[in-house]
């Protein structure tokens, strides 16, 4: 049976954090941020929580469709 490699954890550089902030401000979906930064969506959610940032889009209407 082949052994599975555990993914390495990469630390966040200041450049990664700046790009992360910029992408969040632009309402980029979590999955796309993860692809651009070469990280998992869960890592993106964790970093947003750590930085006290919301990943919820601001531009969406709050009214419900009837």
Secondary structure as the mmCIF struct_conf table of DSSP 4:
data_model
#
loop_
_struct_conf.conf_type_id
_struct_conf.id
_struct_conf.beg_label_comp_id
_struct_conf.beg_label_asym_id
_struct_conf.beg_label_seq_id
_struct_conf.end_label_comp_id
_struct_conf.end_label_asym_id
_struct_conf.end_label_seq_id
HELX_LH_PP_P HELX_LH_PP_P1 UNK A 2 UNK A 13
HELX_RH_AL_P HELX_RH_AL_P1 UNK A 14 UNK A 25
TURN_TY1_P TURN_TY1_P1 UNK A 26 UNK A 27
HELX_RH_AL_P HELX_RH_AL_P2 UNK A 30 UNK A 37
TURN_TY1_P TURN_TY1_P2 UNK A 38 UNK A 38
HELX_RH_AL_P HELX_RH_AL_P3 UNK A 41 UNK A 50
TURN_TY1_P TURN_TY1_P3 UNK A 51 UNK A 52
BEND BEND1 UNK A 56 UNK A 56
BEND BEND2 UNK A 58 UNK A 60
BEND BEND3 UNK A 63 UNK A 63
HELX_LH_PP_P HELX_LH_PP_P2 UNK A 64 UNK A 65
#
